[in-house]
Amino acid sequence: MIEQLLKEMPLLKDYKEFKKINKGFSSDEKYLISLKNSEEKYMLRFFPICQFEDREKEFTILKTVETYTNKAIKACEIGKIQNHGYLITTYIDGNDVEEELLVLTEREQYQLGFEAGQELLNLHKIQAPKYIEPWYARKTLKHKKYVEAYLACPIKIDQVEKILQFIDNHMLLMENRPNIFQHDDYHPSNLITQEGKFKGIIDFGRYDWGDPIHEFLKIGIFTRNISVPFSIGQIKGYFNGEEPNDEFWTLYSLYLAMCVFSTIVWTLKTIPEEMDNMRNRINIFLDDHQYFKNVKPSWYK
């Protein structure tokens, strides 16, 4: 079937070979496409036709991203074919950063993180459209719904009252925070490197708008477990080598605390088989902060 579909796509009709990609949690059907007489490679994604409007917005966002950084996948084509939607982007050669970190020195890990932080700052220059509601209103509503869903579910976290109290004490910090572009899944599995150099950013499908500090909670959940030097480097790179201020750490901790509830609810609904893994991740960052007695995590030194 895929062979016939490729022949109907002008950009890919002269394909040489294709390879199905199964990595990741996305429900998209993904293929890496190589062309005849060209070194260019493309990523082809098929998605349900009901998602087409949202994917058109993603396509437009990718076009905008191109004007702020040259280290991200580029949107090439979007369309409909045989009751499916499809999106074609460029493909960035290399390994995902998570794999590469295993063979790098701590200094190289830090430097790679520093470059990742600089590129994240470039993404955060993109302002939200005027019709996007203020961050505080959207985030507080989402949080309320997640807490309600958590309280109704069978999974429970220790000392949850402390976590909720910390959130309640700091919610107002979200008022008047910037409304900017969020990749919203910025961690080593969605970053590409080659020979220790930062090559690019992939997987923009979960993008959102809001406080740029919210982007860093992925460090607490995922990245610090892979590489502390990379995590520190990403923060330092974002702040041009300077130390982040107390407001950063308080907001960072606030968003981590809030994600206790969203992570449990999302995992139970989407990938329940990963619940033990996710609970372990939550317990690690709760220990990092002594259940938010400290806003700066113990690994940041």
C-alpha positions in Angstrom: 0.0 0.0 0.0 2.7 2.5 1.0 4.4 2.1 -2.5 1.2 3.2 -4.3 0.7 6.2 -1.9 4.3 7.4 -2.4 3.8 7.4 -6.2 0.8 9.8 -5.7 2.9 12.3 -3.8 4.8 14.7 -6.1 7.7 15.2 -3.6 8.2 11.5 -3.0 7.2 9.8 -6.2 10.8 9.2 -7.1 11.5 7.3 -3.9 14.4 4.9 -3.7 13.5 3.1 -0.4 11.4 3.6 2.7 11.7 2.4 6.2 9.0 2.2 8.8 9.8 4.0 12.1 8.3 2.5 15.3 10.1 4.5 17.9 8.2 6.9 20.2 4.7 7.3 21.7 3.1 9.0 18.7 0.1 7.2 17.1 1.3 8.5 13.6 2.4 5.9 11.1 5.9 7.1 10.2 8.3 6.3 7.4 11.8 7.5 6.5 12.0 8.0 2.8 15.1 8.1 0.6 15.0 9.5 -3.0 16.7 8.4 -6.2 19.5 10.7 -7.4 19.4 12.7 -4.2 21.0 12.6 -0.7 17.9 14.3 0.8 15.8 12.2 3.2 12.3 12.9 4.4 10.0 11.9 7.2 6.5 11.0 6.1 3.7 10.8 8.7 0.2 9.5 8.2 -2.5 10.6 10.6 -6.3 10.3 11.0 -8.1 12.7 8.7 -10.0 14.1 11.6 -6.7 15.7 12.8 -6.1 17.6 9.6 -7.0 21.0 10.8 -4.7 20.7 13.8 -1.9 19.3 11.6 -2.2 22.3 9.3 -1.6 24.5 12.3 1.5 22.4 13.1 2.7 22.8 9.5 2.3 26.6 9.7 4.2 26.6 13.0 7.1 24.6 11.5 7.2 27.3 8.7 7.5 29.9 11.4 10.2 28.0 13.3 12.3 28.1 10.2 12.7 31.9 10.5 14.1 31.6 14.1 16.4 28.6 13.8 18.0 26.4 11.1 18.3 23.5 13.5 14.9 22.0 13.3 12.9 19.9 10.9 11.4 21.8 8.1 7.8 21.5 6.8 7.7 20.4 3.2 4.1 19.2 2.3 0.8 18.4 3.9 -2.2 16.8 2.3 -4.9 14.2 2.2 -4.7 10.9 0.4 -7.1 7.9 0.6 -8.9 9.0 3.7 -5.6 9.7 5.5 -3.8 13.0 6.3 -0.1 13.1 5.7 2.7 15.4 6.7 6.2 15.5 5.0 9.1 17.1 6.8 12.9 17.0 6.3 14.9 14.4 8.1 17.8 15.3 10.3 20.6 12.7 10.0 22.3 11.6 13.2 21.5 9.9 16.5 19.0 11.1 19.1 20.8 12.8 22.0 19.7 10.2 24.5 21.7 7.5 22.7 24.7 9.7 22.1 25.0 10.9 25.7 26.1 7.3 26.7 29.4 7.7 24.9 30.3 11.3 25.6 32.4 12.7 28.4 30.7 14.8 31.1 32.2 17.9 29.6 30.9 16.9 26.1 27.5 16.2 27.7 27.4 19.7 29.3 28.4 21.4 26.0 25.7 19.5 24.1 23.2 20.6 26.7 24.4 24.2 26.5 23.8 24.2 22.7 20.3 22.7 23.3 19.5 25.5 25.7 20.6 28.1 23.2 18.3 26.6 20.6 15.4 26.4 23.0 15.9 30.2 23.6 15.5 30.7 19.8 12.2 28.9 19.8 11.0 31.0 22.7 11.3 34.2 20.6 8.1 33.1 18.8 5.1 35.0 20.3 1.7 33.5 20.8 -1.1 34.6 18.5 -3.3 37.3 20.1 -6.3 35.0 20.3 -4.5 32.7 22.8 -5.9 33.1 26.3 -3.5 34.2 29.1 -1.3 31.4 30.4 -2.6 31.7 34.0 -6.2 31.2 33.0 -5.4 28.2 30.8 -2.9 26.5 33.2 -5.0 26.8 36.4 -8.1 25.4 34.6 -6.0 22.4 33.3 -4.5 21.8 36.7 -7.9 21.8 38.4 -9.2 19.2 36.0 -6.1 17.0 36.5 -6.3 17.2 40.3 -10.0 16.1 40.1 -9.1 13.2 37.8 -6.2 12.2 40.0 -8.4 12.2 43.2 -10.9 9.9 41.4 -8.2 7.4 40.1 -6.7 4.4 42.0 -3.1 5.6 41.8 -1.8 7.6 44.8 1.4 9.5 45.5 2.9 9.9 49.0 2.6 13.2 50.8 0.2 14.6 48.2 -1.0 17.3 50.7 2.5 18.8 50.8 2.6 19.0 47.0 -0.9 20.5 46.7 0.0 23.1 49.4 3.1 24.1 47.6 1.1 24.6 44.4 -1.6 26.7 46.1 1.1 28.9 47.7 2.7 29.7 44.4 -0.1 29.7 41.8 -0.2 33.4 41.5 3.3 33.5 40.2 1.8 32.4 36.9 -0.1 35.6 36.5 1.3 37.8 33.7 3.8 35.2 32.6 4.8 35.4 28.9 2.7 33.7 26.3 5.3 32.2 23.9 5.8 29.1 21.7 6.4 25.9 23.7 7.9 22.8 21.9 6.4 21.0 25.0 8.4 17.8 24.5 12.0 19.2 24.6 14.1 16.4 25.9 17.0 14.2 24.5 14.9 11.8 22.6 13.6 14.6 20.4 17.0 16.2 19.8 19.5 15.0 17.2 23.3 15.0 17.4 26.1 13.9 15.2 29.7 13.4 16.3 28.9 15.3 19.6 27.5 18.3 17.8 23.9 19.6 18.2 22.2 19.0 14.9 18.5 19.7 15.4 15.1 19.5 16.9 12.3 17.1 15.9 8.7 16.1 16.9 6.8 19.4 17.2 3.4 17.7 17.4 2.8 18.6 21.1 3.5 22.3 20.7 1.6 24.8 22.9 1.7 28.4 24.0 2.6 29.7 27.4 5.3 30.3 30.0 8.8 29.4 28.6 9.8 28.1 32.1 7.2 25.4 31.7 9.4 23.9 29.0 12.1 23.0 31.6 9.9 20.5 33.6 11.0 17.8 31.1 14.5 18.1 32.6 13.1 17.1 36.0 11.0 14.2 34.7 13.3 12.8 32.0 16.6 14.5 31.2 18.2 14.6 34.7 17.8 10.7 34.7 19.8 10.5 31.5 22.5 13.1 32.1 22.9 15.7 34.9 25.7 17.5 33.0 23.4 17.8 29.9 20.6 19.1 32.1 22.8 21.7 33.8 24.2 22.7 30.4 20.7 23.2 28.9 19.8 25.6 31.7 23.1 27.5 31.5 22.9 27.7 27.7 19.4 29.1 27.9 20.6 31.8 30.2 23.7 32.5 28.2 26.0 31.0 30.8 24.5 32.9 33.7 22.8 31.4 36.8 19.0 31.4 36.7 17.3 33.5 39.4 15.1 32.4 42.2 11.9 33.1 40.2 13.0 30.6 37.6 13.6 27.9 40.2 10.3 28.6 42.0 8.3 28.4 38.7 10.3 25.3 37.6 9.3 23.6 40.9 5.7 24.8 40.6 5.4 23.2 37.2 7.0 20.0 38.3 4.6 19.8 41.3 1.6 20.4 39.0 2.8 17.7 36.6 2.6 15.0 39.4 -1.1 15.0 38.7 -1.1 15.4 34.9 1.5 12.7 34.6 -0.5 10.1 36.6 -3.7 10.9 34.8 -2.2 11.0 31.3 -0.2 7.7 31.9 -3.2 5.9 33.3 -5.3 6.9 30.2 -2.7 6.6 27.5 0.1 4.2 28.4 -0.9 2.4 31.6 1.8 -0.2 31.2 4.3 2.6 31.9 2.8 3.6 35.2 5.5 2.0 37.4 8.2 3.8 35.3 6.4 7.1 35.5 5.8 6.8 39.3 9.5 6.1 39.7 10.3 9.3 37.8 7.9 11.3 39.9 9.4 9.9 43.1 12.9 10.8 41.9 12.1 14.5 41.4 10.1 14.6 44.6 13.2 13.5 46.3 15.3 16.0 44.3 13.2 18.7 45.9 12.4 17.1 49.3 8.7 17.4 48.3 9.3 21.0 47.3 10.9 22.1 50.6 13.7 23.2 48.2 12.9 24.8 44.8 16.4 24.2 43.4 16.9 20.4 42.8 19.7 18.6 44.6 21.4 17.6 41.3 22.0 21.2 40.2 25.5 22.1 41.5 
